[in-house]
Amino acid sequence: MATNGKPGAGRVGAVRDRSQFQAPNGNWVKRDSNTGRIMDQKTSSPAPFKGVRKEK
């Protein structure tokens, strides 16, 4: 039977096949590395997405 694990363990390591960059308006935008399509834009906070690598 599956279990939920330890409380507070969360994600271990980086999210695969995704990257993020900062748009000109200051929002962080998440992109699928395989297809290059935009997945999500973070407007709730100025902080970047957690666990997603940044593009150079």
PDB file with SEQRES, HELIX, SHEET and CRYST1 records, atoms N, CA, C and O in Angstrom:
SEQRES   1 A   56  MET ALA THR ASN GLY LYS PRO GLY ALA GLY ARG VAL GLY          
SEQRES   2 A   56  ALA VAL ARG ASP ARG SER GLN PHE GLN ALA PRO ASN GLY          
SEQRES   3 A   56  ASN TRP VAL LYS ARG ASP SER ASN THR GLY ARG ILE MET          
SEQRES   4 A   56  ASP GLN LYS THR SER SER PRO ALA PRO PHE LYS GLY VAL          
SEQRES   5 A   56  ARG LYS GLU LYS                                              
SHEET    1 AA1 4 ILE A  38  LYS A  42  0                                        
SHEET    2 AA1 4 TRP A  28  ASP A  32 -1                                        
SHEET    3 AA1 4 ARG A  18  GLN A  22 -1                                        
SHEET    4 AA1 4 ARG A  53  LYS A  54  1                                        
CRYST1    1.000    1.000    1.000  90.00  90.00  90.00 P 1           1          
ATOM      1  N   MET A   1       0.840  -1.180   0.000  1.00  0.00           N  
ATOM      2  CA  MET A   1       0.000   0.000   0.000  1.00  0.00           C  
ATOM      3  C   MET A   1       0.886   1.244   0.000  1.00  0.00           C  
ATOM      4  O   MET A   1       1.911   1.280   0.681  1.00  0.00           O  
ATOM      5  N   ALA A   2       0.499   2.242  -0.748  1.00  0.00           N  
ATOM      6  CA  ALA A   2       1.277   3.471  -0.846  1.00  0.00           C  
ATOM      7  C   ALA A   2       1.105   4.305   0.421  1.00  0.00           C  
ATOM      8  O   ALA A   2       0.048   4.302   1.052  1.00  0.00           O  
ATOM      9  N   THR A   3       2.163   5.011   0.769  1.00  0.00           N  
ATOM     10  CA  THR A   3       2.104   5.894   1.939  1.00  0.00           C  
ATOM     11  C   THR A   3       2.496   7.303   1.521  1.00  0.00           C  
ATOM     12  O   THR A   3       3.054   7.516   0.445  1.00  0.00           O  
ATOM     13  N   ASN A   4       2.202   8.235   2.368  1.00  0.00           N  
ATOM     14  CA  ASN A   4       2.502   9.631   2.069  1.00  0.00           C  
ATOM     15  C   ASN A   4       3.919  10.033   2.452  1.00  0.00           C  
ATOM     16  O   ASN A   4       4.364  11.120   2.083  1.00  0.00           O  
ATOM     17  N   GLY A   5       4.634   9.192   3.178  1.00  0.00           N  
ATOM     18  CA  GLY A   5       5.992   9.535   3.574  1.00  0.00           C  
ATOM     19  C   GLY A   5       6.025  10.432   4.796  1.00  0.00           C  
ATOM     20  O   GLY A   5       5.006  10.658   5.448  1.00  0.00           O  
ATOM     21  N   LYS A   6       7.220  10.942   5.100  1.00  0.00           N  
ATOM     22  CA  LYS A   6       7.374  11.795   6.267  1.00  0.00           C  
ATOM     23  C   LYS A   6       6.771  13.175   6.005  1.00  0.00           C  
ATOM     24  O   LYS A   6       6.882  13.698   4.896  1.00  0.00           O  
ATOM     25  N   PRO A   7       6.149  13.751   6.996  1.00  0.00           N  
ATOM     26  CA  PRO A   7       5.632  15.112   6.816  1.00  0.00           C  
ATOM     27  C   PRO A   7       6.772  16.095   6.585  1.00  0.00           C  
ATOM     28  O   PRO A   7       7.794  16.035   7.269  1.00  0.00           O  
ATOM     29  N   GLY A   8       6.603  16.990   5.635  1.00  0.00           N  
ATOM     30  CA  GLY A   8       7.596  18.008   5.364  1.00  0.00           C  
ATOM     31  C   GLY A   8       8.737  17.557   4.480  1.00  0.00           C  
ATOM     32  O   GLY A   8       9.657  18.338   4.237  1.00  0.00           O  
ATOM     33  N   ALA A   9       8.716  16.319   3.985  1.00  0.00           N  
ATOM     34  CA  ALA A   9       9.800  15.825   3.138  1.00  0.00           C  
ATOM     35  C   ALA A   9       9.814  16.571   1.808  1.00  0.00           C  
ATOM     36  O   ALA A   9      10.871  17.019   1.363  1.00  0.00           O  
ATOM     37  N   GLY A  10       8.661  16.708   1.173  1.00  0.00           N  
ATOM     38  CA  GLY A  10       8.556  17.472  -0.063  1.00  0.00           C  
ATOM     39  C   GLY A  10       9.348  16.871  -1.207  1.00  0.00           C  
ATOM     40  O   GLY A  10       9.711  15.695  -1.179  1.00  0.00           O  
ATOM     41  N   ARG A  11       9.611  17.683  -2.206  1.00  0.00           N  
ATOM     42  CA  ARG A  11      10.320  17.248  -3.397  1.00  0.00           C  
ATOM     43  C   ARG A  11      11.812  17.145  -3.089  1.00  0.00           C  
ATOM     44  O   ARG A  11      12.363  17.974  -2.365  1.00  0.00           O  
ATOM     45  N   VAL A  12      12.452  16.131  -3.642  1.00  0.00           N  
ATOM     46  CA  VAL A  12      13.892  15.971  -3.498  1.00  0.00           C  
ATOM     47  C   VAL A  12      14.506  16.151  -4.872  1.00  0.00           C  
ATOM     48  O   VAL A  12      14.233  15.363  -5.777  1.00  0.00           O  
ATOM     49  N   GLY A  13      15.337  17.181  -5.048  1.00  0.00           N  
ATOM     50  CA  GLY A  13      15.973  17.428  -6.336  1.00  0.00           C  
ATOM     51  C   GLY A  13      15.158  18.356  -7.216  1.00  0.00           C  
ATOM     52  O   GLY A  13      14.107  18.858  -6.817  1.00  0.00           O  
ATOM     53  N   ALA A  14      15.656  18.571  -8.407  1.00  0.00           N  
ATOM     54  CA  ALA A  14      15.035  19.512  -9.337  1.00  0.00           C  
ATOM     55  C   ALA A  14      13.912  18.857 -10.124  1.00  0.00           C  
ATOM     56  O   ALA A  14      13.881  17.636 -10.282  1.00  0.00           O  
ATOM     57  N   VAL A  15      12.998  19.670 -10.613  1.00  0.00           N  
ATOM     58  CA  VAL A  15      11.933  19.211 -11.506  1.00  0.00           C  
ATOM     59  C   VAL A  15      12.559  18.950 -12.865  1.00  0.00           C  
ATOM     60  O   VAL A  15      13.290  19.800 -13.375  1.00  0.00           O  
ATOM     61  N   ARG A  16      12.292  17.799 -13.462  1.00  0.00           N  
ATOM     62  CA  ARG A  16      12.901  17.423 -14.744  1.00  0.00           C  
ATOM     63  C   ARG A  16      12.174  18.051 -15.923  1.00  0.00           C  
ATOM     64  O   ARG A  16      10.969  18.296 -15.866  1.00  0.00           O  
ATOM     65  N   ASP A  17      12.918  18.307 -16.989  1.00  0.00           N  
ATOM     66  CA  ASP A  17      12.372  18.750 -18.276  1.00  0.00           C  
ATOM     67  C   ASP A  17      11.605  20.067 -18.191  1.00  0.00           C  
ATOM     68  O   ASP A  17      10.681  20.299 -18.972  1.00  0.00           O  
ATOM     69  N   ARG A  18      11.982  20.929 -17.249  1.00  0.00           N  
ATOM     70  CA  ARG A  18      11.362  22.243 -17.167  1.00  0.00           C  
ATOM     71  C   ARG A  18      12.434  23.279 -16.866  1.00  0.00           C  
ATOM     72  O   ARG A  18      13.451  22.975 -16.242  1.00  0.00           O  
ATOM     73  N   SER A  19      12.197  24.489 -17.310  1.00  0.00           N  
ATOM     74  CA  SER A  19      13.103  25.594 -17.013  1.00  0.00           C  
ATOM     75  C   SER A  19      12.250  26.840 -16.833  1.00  0.00           C  
ATOM     76  O   SER A  19      11.066  26.851 -17.171  1.00  0.00           O  
ATOM     77  N   GLN A  20      12.866  27.891 -16.294  1.00  0.00           N  
ATOM     78  CA  GLN A  20      12.125  29.123 -16.083  1.00  0.00           C  
ATOM     79  C   GLN A  20      12.989  30.318 -16.456  1.00  0.00           C  
ATOM     80  O   GLN A  20      14.219  30.257 -16.432  1.00  0.00           O  
ATOM     81  N   PHE A  21      12.317  31.394 -16.797  1.00  0.00           N  
ATOM     82  CA  PHE A  21      13.003  32.641 -17.102  1.00  0.00           C  
ATOM     83  C   PHE A  21      12.126  33.780 -16.615  1.00  0.00           C  
ATOM     84  O   PHE A  21      10.934  33.599 -16.370  1.00  0.00           O  
ATOM     85  N   GLN A  22      12.723  34.950 -16.476  1.00  0.00           N  
ATOM     86  CA  GLN A  22      11.982  36.115 -16.025  1.00  0.00           C  
ATOM     87  C   GLN A  22      11.563  36.938 -17.232  1.00  0.00           C  
ATOM     88  O   GLN A  22      12.398  37.376 -18.023  1.00  0.00           O  
ATOM     89  N   ALA A  23      10.269  37.141 -17.360  1.00  0.00           N  
ATOM     90  CA  ALA A  23       9.710  37.909 -18.470  1.00  0.00           C  
ATOM     91  C   ALA A  23      10.022  39.394 -18.279  1.00  0.00           C  
ATOM     92  O   ALA A  23      10.364  39.814 -17.174  1.00  0.00           O  
ATOM     93  N   PRO A  24       9.908  40.183 -19.330  1.00  0.00           N  
ATOM     94  CA  PRO A  24      10.174  41.624 -19.217  1.00  0.00           C  
ATOM     95  C   PRO A  24       9.285  42.329 -18.190  1.00  0.00           C  
ATOM     96  O   PRO A  24       9.678  43.356 -17.636  1.00  0.00           O  
ATOM     97  N   ASN A  25       8.093  41.789 -17.931  1.00  0.00           N  
ATOM     98  CA  ASN A  25       7.207  42.415 -16.943  1.00  0.00           C  
ATOM     99  C   ASN A  25       7.566  42.023 -15.510  1.00  0.00           C  
ATOM    100  O   ASN A  25       6.915  42.482 -14.572  1.00  0.00           O  
ATOM    101  N   GLY A  26       8.597  41.177 -15.319  1.00  0.00           N  
ATOM    102  CA  GLY A  26       9.055  40.800 -13.995  1.00  0.00           C  
ATOM    103  C   GLY A  26       8.509  39.482 -13.486  1.00  0.00           C  
ATOM    104  O   GLY A  26       8.981  38.982 -12.465  1.00  0.00           O  
ATOM    105  N   ASN A  27       7.523  38.900 -14.170  1.00  0.00           N  
ATOM    106  CA  ASN A  27       6.960  37.615 -13.749  1.00  0.00           C  
ATOM    107  C   ASN A  27       7.865  36.470 -14.178  1.00  0.00           C  
ATOM    108  O   ASN A  27       8.535  36.553 -15.207  1.00  0.00           O  
ATOM    109  N   TRP A  28       7.885  35.397 -13.385  1.00  0.00           N  
ATOM    110  CA  TRP A  28       8.635  34.194 -13.750  1.00  0.00           C  
ATOM    111  C   TRP A  28       7.749  33.313 -14.604  1.00  0.00           C  
ATOM    112  O   TRP A  28       6.580  33.105 -14.281  1.00  0.00           O  
ATOM    113  N   VAL A  29       8.297  32.794 -15.694  1.00  0.00           N  
ATOM    114  CA  VAL A  29       7.553  31.983 -16.648  1.00  0.00           C  
ATOM    115  C   VAL A  29       8.217  30.613 -16.740  1.00  0.00           C  
ATOM    116  O   VAL A  29       9.433  30.512 -16.900  1.00  0.00           O  
ATOM    117  N   LYS A  30       7.397  29.550 -16.635  1.00  0.00           N  
ATOM    118  CA  LYS A  30       7.897  28.180 -16.675  1.00  0.00           C  
ATOM    119  C   LYS A  30       7.717  27.632 -18.086  1.00  0.00           C  
ATOM    120  O   LYS A  30       6.674  27.835 -18.708  1.00  0.00           O  
ATOM    121  N   ARG A  31       8.749  26.927 -18.598  1.00  0.00           N  
ATOM    122  CA  ARG A  31       8.741  26.418 -19.963  1.00  0.00           C  
ATOM    123  C   ARG A  31       9.055  24.924 -19.959  1.00  0.00           C  
ATOM    124  O   ARG A  31       9.878  24.465 -19.168  1.00  0.00           O  
ATOM    125  N   ASP A  32       8.407  24.171 -20.834  1.00  0.00           N  
ATOM    126  CA  ASP A  32       8.711  22.756 -21.036  1.00  0.00           C  
ATOM    127  C   ASP A  32       9.964  22.659 -21.891  1.00  0.00           C  
ATOM    128  O   ASP A  32       9.983  23.165 -23.014  1.00  0.00           O  
ATOM    129  N   SER A  33      11.008  22.021 -21.383  1.00  0.00           N  
ATOM    130  CA  SER A  33      12.281  21.966 -22.102  1.00  0.00           C  
ATOM    131  C   SER A  33      12.210  21.106 -23.357  1.00  0.00           C  
ATOM    132  O   SER A  33      12.964  21.340 -24.301  1.00  0.00           O  
ATOM    133  N   ASN A  34      11.326  20.120 -23.388  1.00  0.00           N  
ATOM    134  CA  ASN A  34      11.231  19.237 -24.553  1.00  0.00           C  
ATOM    135  C   ASN A  34      10.590  19.937 -25.742  1.00  0.00           C  
ATOM    136  O   ASN A  34      11.105  19.860 -26.857  1.00  0.00           O  
ATOM    137  N   THR A  35       9.478  20.615 -25.515  1.00  0.00           N  
ATOM    138  CA  THR A  35       8.738  21.227 -26.618  1.00  0.00           C  
ATOM    139  C   THR A  35       8.998  22.720 -26.736  1.00  0.00           C  
ATOM    140  O   THR A  35       8.773  23.293 -27.802  1.00  0.00           O  
ATOM    141  N   GLY A  36       9.463  23.365 -25.679  1.00  0.00           N  
ATOM    142  CA  GLY A  36       9.686  24.803 -25.690  1.00  0.00           C  
ATOM    143  C   GLY A  36       8.433  25.614 -25.422  1.00  0.00           C  
ATOM    144  O   GLY A  36       8.476  26.844 -25.452  1.00  0.00           O  
ATOM    145  N   ARG A  37       7.309  24.942 -25.158  1.00  0.00           N  
ATOM    146  CA  ARG A  37       6.053  25.646 -24.918  1.00  0.00           C  
ATOM    147  C   ARG A  37       6.008  26.235 -23.512  1.00  0.00           C  
ATOM    148  O   ARG A  37       6.542  25.655 -22.567  1.00  0.00           O  
ATOM    149  N   ILE A  38       5.371  27.378 -23.387  1.00  0.00           N  
ATOM    150  CA  ILE A  38       5.184  28.039 -22.094  1.00  0.00           C  
ATOM    151  C   ILE A  38       4.115  27.262 -21.324  1.00  0.00           C  
ATOM    152  O   ILE A  38       3.056  26.940 -21.863  1.00  0.00           O  
ATOM    153  N   MET A  39       4.407  26.970 -20.064  1.00  0.00           N  
ATOM    154  CA  MET A  39       3.478  26.184 -19.260  1.00  0.00           C  
ATOM    155  C   MET A  39       2.690  27.039 -18.276  1.00  0.00           C  
ATOM    156  O   MET A  39       1.480  26.870 -18.128  1.00  0.00           O  
ATOM    157  N   ASP A  40       3.388  27.968 -17.598  1.00  0.00           N  
ATOM    158  CA  ASP A  40       2.756  28.688 -16.503  1.00  0.00           C  
ATOM    159  C   ASP A  40       3.490  29.999 -16.284  1.00  0.00           C  
ATOM    160  O   ASP A  40       4.663  30.132 -16.631  1.00  0.00           O  
ATOM    161  N   GLN A  41       2.788  30.964 -15.705  1.00  0.00           N  
ATOM    162  CA  GLN A  41       3.396  32.245 -15.355  1.00  0.00           C  
ATOM    163  C   GLN A  41       3.035  32.524 -13.910  1.00  0.00           C  
ATOM    164  O   GLN A  41       1.871  32.418 -13.523  1.00  0.00           O  
ATOM    165  N   LYS A  42       4.024  32.878 -13.116  1.00  0.00           N  
ATOM    166  CA  LYS A  42       3.799  33.101 -11.694  1.00  0.00           C  
ATOM    167  C   LYS A  42       3.532  34.581 -11.443  1.00  0.00           C  
ATOM    168  O   LYS A  42       4.402  35.425 -11.654  1.00  0.00           O  
ATOM    169  N   THR A  43       2.311  34.883 -10.988  1.00  0.00           N  
ATOM    170  CA  THR A  43       1.932  36.261 -10.717  1.00  0.00           C  
ATOM    171  C   THR A  43       1.660  36.500  -9.243  1.00  0.00           C  
ATOM    172  O   THR A  43       1.464  37.643  -8.830  1.00  0.00           O  
ATOM    173  N   SER A  44       1.643  35.429  -8.433  1.00  0.00           N  
ATOM    174  CA  SER A  44       1.288  35.565  -7.024  1.00  0.00           C  
ATOM    175  C   SER A  44       2.421  36.128  -6.181  1.00  0.00           C  
ATOM    176  O   SER A  44       2.177  36.690  -5.113  1.00  0.00           O  
ATOM    177  N   SER A  45       3.650  35.986  -6.646  1.00  0.00           N  
ATOM    178  CA  SER A  45       4.804  36.401  -5.853  1.00  0.00           C  
ATOM    179  C   SER A  45       5.957  36.733  -6.793  1.00  0.00           C  
ATOM    180  O   SER A  45       6.037  36.171  -7.885  1.00  0.00           O  
ATOM    181  N   PRO A  46       6.848  37.630  -6.393  1.00  0.00           N  
ATOM    182  CA  PRO A  46       8.002  37.932  -7.252  1.00  0.00           C  
ATOM    183  C   PRO A  46       9.099  36.868  -7.186  1.00  0.00           C  
ATOM    184  O   PRO A  46      10.080  36.957  -7.925  1.00  0.00           O  
ATOM    185  N   ALA A  47       8.954  35.867  -6.320  1.00  0.00           N  
ATOM    186  CA  ALA A  47       9.955  34.802  -6.191  1.00  0.00           C  
ATOM    187  C   ALA A  47       9.817  33.810  -7.341  1.00  0.00           C  
ATOM    188  O   ALA A  47       8.710  33.599  -7.838  1.00  0.00           O  
ATOM    189  N   PRO A  48      10.928  33.192  -7.777  1.00  0.00           N  
ATOM    190  CA  PRO A  48      10.843  32.206  -8.857  1.00  0.00           C  
ATOM    191  C   PRO A  48      10.179  30.912  -8.390  1.00  0.00           C  
ATOM    192  O   PRO A  48       9.986  30.700  -7.193  1.00  0.00           O  
ATOM    193  N   PHE A  49       9.832  30.045  -9.353  1.00  0.00           N  
ATOM    194  CA  PHE A  49       9.280  28.737  -9.041  1.00  0.00           C  
ATOM    195  C   PHE A  49      10.307  27.929  -8.266  1.00  0.00           C  
ATOM    196  O   PHE A  49      11.507  28.050  -8.512  1.00  0.00           O  
ATOM    197  N   LYS A  50       9.845  27.102  -7.328  1.00  0.00           N  
ATOM    198  CA  LYS A  50      10.762  26.286  -6.546  1.00  0.00           C  
ATOM    199  C   LYS A  50      11.158  25.041  -7.327  1.00  0.00           C  
ATOM    200  O   LYS A  50      10.310  24.391  -7.939  1.00  0.00           O  
ATOM    201  N   GLY A  51      12.433  24.711  -7.305  1.00  0.00           N  
ATOM    202  CA  GLY A  51      12.903  23.462  -7.870  1.00  0.00           C  
ATOM    203  C   GLY A  51      12.996  23.416  -9.379  1.00  0.00           C  
ATOM    204  O   GLY A  51      13.249  22.351  -9.942  1.00  0.00           O  
ATOM    205  N   VAL A  52      12.797  24.547 -10.058  1.00  0.00           N  
ATOM    206  CA  VAL A  52      12.859  24.577 -11.517  1.00  0.00           C  
ATOM    207  C   VAL A  52      14.108  25.354 -11.920  1.00  0.00           C  
ATOM    208  O   VAL A  52      14.333  26.468 -11.446  1.00  0.00           O  
ATOM    209  N   ARG A  53      14.910  24.769 -12.789  1.00  0.00           N  
ATOM    210  CA  ARG A  53      16.172  25.424 -13.193  1.00  0.00           C  
ATOM    211  C   ARG A  53      15.903  26.698 -13.966  1.00  0.00           C  
ATOM    212  O   ARG A  53      14.876  26.828 -14.632  1.00  0.00           O  
ATOM    213  N   LYS A  54      16.825  27.629 -13.874  1.00  0.00           N  
ATOM    214  CA  LYS A  54      16.700  28.908 -14.564  1.00  0.00           C  
ATOM    215  C   LYS A  54      17.450  28.865 -15.893  1.00  0.00           C  
ATOM    216  O   LYS A  54      18.524  28.270 -15.991  1.00  0.00           O  
ATOM    217  N   GLU A  55      16.877  29.500 -16.912  1.00  0.00           N  
ATOM    218  CA  GLU A  55      17.542  29.580 -18.209  1.00  0.00           C  
ATOM    219  C   GLU A  55      18.600  30.668 -18.165  1.00  0.00           C  
ATOM    220  O   GLU A  55      18.478  31.634 -17.412  1.00  0.00           O  
ATOM    221  N   LYS A  56      19.632  30.512 -18.969  1.00  0.00           N  
ATOM    222  CA  LYS A  56      20.693  31.515 -19.014  1.00  0.00           C  
ATOM    223  C   LYS A  56      20.539  32.403 -20.220  1.00  0.00           C  
ATOM    224  O   LYS A  56      21.345  33.311 -20.425  1.00  0.00           O  
TER     225      LYS A  56                                                      
END                                                                             
